[in-house]
Each structure stands twice: as structure tokens, then as C-alpha cells.
Amino acid sequence: MSCKQPRLAAGRLRQFVTVKTPTTPTDGETTPTFATLTSDDRAEVKAASGSESLRGEQMEATVSTVVTMHYRTDLTPRMQIIHGSRTLEIVATFDPDGQQRETVCHCKEVD
């Protein structure tokens, strides 16, 4: 009997992403800055939903995206995932089956 855990389906993680972590502001900076934590991570990036809402006098669009990666414990909300020209802010992360095979990140697109 093997103790190996099943791997993710071959070819599922075909896209590459960069993970960025927020940095501590210095010298009174108010604009958040991010440093690259890892680059060229394999992932599956899927649009989950989209919506529009009226905020004040302007329409605001929100896009939800789900990013699946090999299991990792260092991802937290407020980190960013860069996929091509898109910047995604991590809202929540979880291990869907508790088997430490994959990490699923629910993200929102930021400007």
C-alpha cells in the first residue's frame, strides 16, 4: 500500500502566475506596495463570476476569479496574484479536500 497522495490531473495547471506580498510602508507612503514572493508558479485561473453595481455616481464592475495552485501554506488574503496583465487580490484561500494537494484562492480583480 502506497502512502503517496494523488496528484492534480496532468495538464490542469497550465498557466503561469506571480505571487506578490504587501510590503511595510516606509517614509509615510500611503500607496500600498508589493514585493514578488514567487514567480512562474503553475496555476489554473478561472473566472468565477462578474457583477456591476452603482457606487455613488459611477458604475463599478467586480470580477471574481478562482486560482488553483499546488498546495502551499504561505498564501494569505491581501496578497496579489499577477496573471498576464491582470492583478488579482486574494480574498480567501483554502485546501478544498484537506489532503494538502492544492490550494484554491478566491480573488477579486483590482485596477
N, CA, C and O of each residue as an XYZ file, in Angstrom:
444
protein
N       0.842     -1.195      0.000
C       0.000      0.000      0.000
C       0.877      1.244      0.000
O       1.788      1.362      0.818
N       0.612      2.149     -0.891
C       1.411      3.351     -1.036
C       0.855      4.482     -0.176
O      -0.359      4.623     -0.031
N       1.744      5.277      0.387
C       1.335      6.429      1.196
C       1.280      7.703      0.362
O       0.936      8.768      0.875
N       1.619      7.598     -0.926
C       1.613      8.775     -1.781
C       0.190      9.276     -1.985
O      -0.745      8.496     -2.167
N       0.052     10.596     -1.950
C      -1.252     11.204     -2.205
C      -1.419     11.403     -3.704
O      -0.443     11.684     -4.399
N      -2.639     11.264     -4.216
C      -2.864     11.502     -5.644
C      -2.498     12.933     -6.010
O      -2.717     13.864     -5.236
N      -1.944     13.088     -7.187
C      -1.560     14.418     -7.664
C      -2.724     15.054     -8.414
O      -3.730     14.407     -8.705
N      -2.563     16.323     -8.713
C      -3.545     17.013     -9.540
C      -3.522     16.418    -10.940
O      -2.504     15.874    -11.367
N      -4.620     16.514    -11.644
C      -4.714     15.979    -13.008
C      -3.641     16.615    -13.896
O      -3.425     17.827    -13.868
N      -2.987     15.780    -14.671
C      -1.925     16.255    -15.553
C      -2.459     17.321    -16.507
O      -3.535     17.164    -17.085
N      -1.714     18.386    -16.663
C      -2.093     19.442    -17.602
C      -3.080     20.454    -17.062
O      -3.397     21.423    -17.751
N      -3.573     20.262    -15.856
C      -4.567     21.194    -15.313
C      -3.951     22.554    -14.994
O      -4.579     23.586    -15.231
N      -2.749     22.567    -14.467
C      -2.087     23.820    -14.086
C      -1.204     24.274    -15.247
O       0.013     24.091    -15.219
N      -1.828     24.868    -16.267
C      -1.125     25.224    -17.497
C      -0.725     26.688    -17.579
O       0.009     27.071    -18.490
N      -1.179     27.496    -16.670
C      -0.885     28.923    -16.739
C       0.185     29.273    -15.704
O       0.380     28.559    -14.721
N       0.866     30.382    -15.951
C       1.900     30.830    -15.027
C       1.458     32.113    -14.345
O       0.898     33.003    -14.984
N       1.712     32.205    -13.047
C       1.349     33.391    -12.270
C       2.531     33.806    -11.400
O       3.454     33.029    -11.156
N       2.474     35.047    -10.943
C       3.440     35.590     -9.987
C       2.669     35.941     -8.724
O       1.578     36.507     -8.795
N       3.233     35.607     -7.571
C       2.601     35.926     -6.288
C       3.370     37.077     -5.658
O       4.597     37.048     -5.564
N       2.623     38.094     -5.226
C       3.234     39.259     -4.579
C       2.675     39.428     -3.176
O       1.511     39.126     -2.914
N       3.516     39.912     -2.287
C       3.125     40.121     -0.899
C       3.213     41.608     -0.558
O       4.109     42.295     -1.046
N       2.293     42.119      0.278
C       2.361     43.539      0.638
C       3.628     43.834      1.440
O       4.079     43.007      2.233
N       4.185     45.005      1.225
C       5.363     45.420      1.985
C       4.952     46.469      3.008
O       3.905     47.104      2.882
N       5.778     46.636      4.002
C       5.510     47.626      5.044
C       5.869     49.010      4.511
O       6.993     49.237      4.062
N       4.895     49.947      4.562
C       5.176     51.298      4.058
C       6.289     51.973      4.860
O       6.381     51.805      6.076
N       7.126     52.732      4.170
C       8.183     53.497      4.831
C       8.057     54.951      4.429
O       7.489     55.274      3.385
N       8.578     55.801      5.243
C       8.620     57.243      4.952
C       7.253     57.821      4.634
O       7.138     58.682      3.762
N       6.212     57.366      5.323
C       4.889     57.945      5.173
C       4.173     57.591      3.888
O       3.225     58.284      3.518
N       4.584     56.544      3.191
C       3.901     56.137      1.960
C       2.464     55.749      2.273
O       2.199     55.081      3.273
N       1.549     56.162      1.428
C       0.151     55.779      1.621
C      -0.314     54.787      0.563
O      -1.298     54.075      0.764
N       0.390     54.740     -0.560
C       0.040     53.794     -1.612
C       0.661     52.445     -1.278
O       1.870     52.356     -1.064
N      -0.163     51.383     -1.230
C       0.412     50.074     -0.903
C       1.396     49.619     -1.983
O       1.179     49.839     -3.174
N       2.471     48.987     -1.545
C       3.443     48.439     -2.479
C       3.560     46.937     -2.239
O       3.238     46.440     -1.160
N       4.021     46.228     -3.256
C       4.095     44.770     -3.188
C       5.461     44.300     -3.677
O       6.048     44.883     -4.589
N       5.949     43.241     -3.054
C       7.207     42.620     -3.462
C       6.903     41.225     -3.989
O       5.990     40.557     -3.506
N       7.670     40.788     -4.980
C       7.462     39.464     -5.551
C       7.885     38.394     -4.549
O       9.015     38.386     -4.061
N       6.955     37.498     -4.257
C       7.236     36.361     -3.376
C       7.734     35.189     -4.210
O       8.769     34.599     -3.899
N       7.004     34.849     -5.265
C       7.417     33.795     -6.197
C       6.962     34.180     -7.597
O       6.000     34.930     -7.765
N       7.654     33.665     -8.589
C       7.233     33.922     -9.969
C       7.231     32.611    -10.738
O       7.857     31.632    -10.331
N       6.528     32.610    -11.839
C       6.402     31.428    -12.692
C       5.822     30.218    -11.965
O       6.236     29.084    -12.207
N       4.861     30.465    -11.073
C       4.144     29.369    -10.425
C       3.082     28.856    -11.377
O       2.406     29.645    -12.038
N       2.930     27.555    -11.455
C       1.882     26.961    -12.292
C       0.540     27.088    -11.582
O       0.439     26.908    -10.368
N      -0.493     27.404    -12.373
C      -1.820     27.608    -11.793
C      -2.896     27.374    -12.839
O      -2.635     27.346    -14.042
N      -4.111     27.208    -12.340
C      -5.299     27.224    -13.186
C      -6.076     28.473    -12.781
O      -6.414     28.639    -11.609
N      -6.360     29.346    -13.733
C      -7.043     30.610    -13.456
C      -8.384     30.577    -14.166
O      -8.443     30.446    -15.388
N      -9.474     30.696    -13.391
C     -10.826     30.636    -13.962
C     -11.662     31.794    -13.448
O     -11.638     32.118    -12.260
N     -12.403     32.413    -14.358
C     -13.366     33.434    -13.949
C     -14.529     32.732    -13.250
O     -15.069     31.754    -13.767
N     -14.910     33.227    -12.086
C     -15.995     32.605    -11.331
C     -17.304     33.371    -11.499
O     -18.362     32.765    -11.669
N     -17.236     34.696    -11.450
C     -18.450     35.496    -11.598
C     -18.067     36.945    -11.884
O     -16.913     37.344    -11.735
N     -19.050     37.704    -12.290
C     -18.866     39.128    -12.520
C     -20.145     39.864    -12.178
O     -21.238     39.312    -12.304
N     -20.013     41.106    -11.745
C     -21.201     41.897    -11.418
C     -20.886     43.377    -11.587
O     -19.726     43.786    -11.633
N     -21.935     44.154    -11.677
C     -21.818     45.608    -11.724
C     -22.711     46.195    -10.651
O     -23.804     45.694    -10.390
N     -22.233     47.267    -10.029
C     -23.048     47.941     -9.020
C     -22.808     49.440     -9.123
O     -21.785     49.895     -9.635
N     -23.770     50.185     -8.628
C     -23.672     51.639     -8.644
C     -23.076     52.089     -7.326
O     -23.629     51.815     -6.261
N     -21.954     52.777     -7.396
C     -21.309     53.311     -6.199
C     -21.217     54.812     -6.386
O     -20.471     55.304     -7.233
N     -21.980     55.524     -5.589
C     -22.047     56.972     -5.776
C     -22.675     57.263     -7.120
O     -23.819     56.883     -7.369
N     -21.949     57.922     -7.977
C     -22.431     58.268     -9.308
C     -21.812     57.397    -10.406
O     -22.054     57.626    -11.590
N     -21.012     56.395    -10.012
C     -20.305     55.610    -11.011
C     -20.659     54.132    -10.923
O     -20.928     53.594     -9.849
N     -20.648     53.493    -12.094
C     -20.823     52.042    -12.143
C     -19.484     51.400    -11.788
O     -18.434     51.836    -12.259
N     -19.529     50.371    -10.963
C     -18.320     49.670    -10.567
C     -18.471     48.197    -10.922
O     -19.438     47.551    -10.518
N     -17.520     47.672    -11.674
C     -17.546     46.264    -12.069
C     -16.670     45.452    -11.118
O     -15.596     45.896    -10.713
N     -17.142     44.264    -10.772
C     -16.386     43.362     -9.916
C     -16.281     42.015    -10.621
O     -17.280     41.459    -11.079
N     -15.064     41.504    -10.699
C     -14.835     40.203    -11.311
C     -14.235     39.281    -10.254
O     -13.219     39.610     -9.641
N     -14.864     38.130    -10.044
C     -14.329     37.130     -9.125
C     -13.597     36.073     -9.936
O     -14.078     35.625    -10.976
N     -12.442     35.689     -9.451
C     -11.615     34.705    -10.126
C     -11.158     33.664     -9.124
O     -10.862     33.986     -7.973
N     -11.099     32.410     -9.564
C     -10.596     31.324     -8.726
C      -9.269     30.870     -9.308
O      -9.179     30.539    -10.490
N      -8.234     30.857     -8.466
C      -6.903     30.422     -8.875
C      -6.556     29.173     -8.077
O      -6.581     29.192     -6.847
N      -6.232     28.085     -8.776
C      -5.855     26.835     -8.132
C      -4.368     26.598     -8.385
O      -3.892     26.692     -9.517
N      -3.640     26.286     -7.301
C      -2.197     26.053     -7.378
C      -1.862     24.795     -6.590
O      -2.692     24.277     -5.843
N      -0.635     24.310     -6.766
C      -0.186     23.218     -5.899
C      -0.277     23.699     -4.454
O      -0.217     24.902     -4.198
N      -0.421     22.785     -3.524
C      -0.616     23.122     -2.113
C       0.527     23.986     -1.591
O       1.703     23.700     -1.812
N       0.148     25.041     -0.900
C       1.122     25.898     -0.224
C       0.459     26.559      0.970
O      -0.752     26.777      0.980
N       1.256     26.872      1.970
C       0.730     27.436      3.214
C       1.054     28.912      3.376
O       0.647     29.525      4.363
N       1.776     29.494      2.430
C       2.236     30.874      2.596
C       1.342     31.916      1.925
O       1.707     33.091      1.894
N       0.196     31.529      1.393
C      -0.712     32.484      0.752
C      -1.727     32.994      1.756
O      -2.325     32.217      2.500
N      -1.918     34.305      1.773
C      -2.859     34.921      2.706
C      -3.680     35.996      1.986
O      -3.271     36.498      0.938
N      -4.835     36.343      2.553
C      -5.603     37.447      1.974
C      -4.752     38.715      1.907
O      -3.850     38.927      2.718
N      -5.066     39.549      0.918
C      -4.393     40.808      0.611
C      -3.130     40.630     -0.215
O      -2.588     41.613     -0.719
N      -2.645     39.393     -0.368
C      -1.554     39.165     -1.321
C      -2.136     39.315     -2.717
O      -3.354     39.319     -2.898
N      -1.262     39.438     -3.693
C      -1.720     39.592     -5.073
C      -1.181     38.459     -5.936
O      -0.085     37.945     -5.710
N      -1.979     38.086     -6.929
C      -1.562     37.136     -7.946
C      -1.610     37.874     -9.275
O      -2.640     38.440     -9.642
N      -0.504     37.865     -9.985
C      -0.421     38.525    -11.283
C      -0.535     37.449    -12.353
O       0.244     36.497    -12.377
N      -1.519     37.612    -13.241
C      -1.719     36.668    -14.334
C      -1.790     37.471    -15.617
O      -2.806     38.104    -15.905
N      -0.714     37.448    -16.387
C      -0.645     38.283    -17.584
C      -0.699     39.748    -17.182
O       0.126     40.212    -16.395
N      -1.666     40.474    -17.720
C      -1.814     41.896    -17.385
C      -2.812     42.114    -16.248
O      -3.080     43.254    -15.870
N      -3.359     41.038    -15.704
C      -4.367     41.158    -14.642
C      -3.725     41.070    -13.266
O      -2.808     40.281    -13.040
N      -4.228     41.900    -12.348
C      -3.810     41.841    -10.953
C      -5.004     41.380    -10.131
O      -6.062     42.008    -10.152
N      -4.828     40.279     -9.407
C      -5.884     39.689     -8.595
C      -5.494     39.777     -7.129
O      -4.385     39.395     -6.755
N      -6.399     40.277     -6.298
C      -6.156     40.318     -4.855
C      -6.788     39.091     -4.215
O      -7.964     38.801     -4.435
N      -6.002     38.376     -3.427
C      -6.518     37.189     -2.754
C      -7.482     37.620     -1.654
O      -7.143     38.448     -0.809
N      -8.683     37.054     -1.673
C      -9.701     37.326     -0.659
C      -9.729     36.195      0.364
O      -9.888     36.441      1.560
N      -9.574     34.959     -0.103
C      -9.591     33.795      0.784
C      -8.817     32.657      0.139
O      -8.765     32.548     -1.086
N      -8.211     31.804      0.971
C      -7.522     30.613      0.480
C      -7.994     29.411      1.279
O      -8.342     29.529      2.454
N      -8.003     28.246      0.626
C      -8.365     27.033      1.363
C      -7.872     25.797      0.633
O      -7.560     25.837     -0.557
N      -7.809     24.706      1.368
C      -7.456     23.382      0.860
C      -8.782     22.646      0.710
O      -9.349     22.215      1.714
N      -9.298     22.486     -0.517
C     -10.668     22.028     -0.701
C     -10.999     20.651     -0.130
O     -12.123     20.425      0.318
N     -10.044     19.737     -0.138
C     -10.363     18.396      0.369
C      -9.536     18.015      1.595
O      -9.636     16.886      2.075
N      -8.733     18.926      2.101
C      -7.938     18.662      3.301
C      -6.790     17.692      3.073
O      -6.194     17.208      4.035
N      -6.470     17.399      1.819
C      -5.429     16.419      1.503
C      -4.077     17.053      1.164
O      -3.147     16.340      0.787
N      -3.952     18.353      1.290
C      -2.718     19.081      1.010
C      -2.187     18.806     -0.401
O      -0.985     18.642     -0.605
N      -3.109     18.759     -1.368
C      -2.731     18.585     -2.769
C      -2.783     19.896     -3.527
O      -1.973     20.143     -4.421
N      -3.752     20.741     -3.160
C      -3.923     22.000     -3.882
C      -4.424     23.080     -2.940
O      -5.043     22.808     -1.911
N      -4.135     24.318     -3.332
C      -4.659     25.486     -2.636
C      -5.522     26.241     -3.622
O      -5.103     26.514     -4.747
N      -6.728     26.579     -3.198
C      -7.649     27.348     -4.029
C      -7.736     28.754     -3.450
O      -7.973     28.934     -2.255
N      -7.541     29.743     -4.309
C      -7.606     31.147     -3.891
C      -8.811     31.805     -4.562
O      -8.951     31.769     -5.785
N      -9.663     32.397     -3.759
C     -10.749     33.221     -4.301
C     -10.190     34.642     -4.357
O      -9.684     35.164     -3.363
N     -10.290     35.251     -5.523
C      -9.659     36.545     -5.754
C     -10.646     37.542     -6.358
O     -11.668     37.171     -6.934
N     -10.304     38.809     -6.207
C     -11.043     39.866     -6.905
C     -10.039     40.656     -7.730
O      -8.898     40.863     -7.316
N     -10.477     41.089     -8.891
C      -9.590     41.833     -9.772
C      -9.463     43.264     -9.272
O     -10.453     43.883     -8.880
N      -8.244     43.787     -9.289
C      -8.007     45.165     -8.870
C      -7.458     45.938    -10.047
O      -6.922     45.357    -10.991
N      -7.596     47.264     -9.988
C      -7.136     48.128    -11.082
C      -5.638     48.216    -11.111
O      -5.075     48.901    -11.966
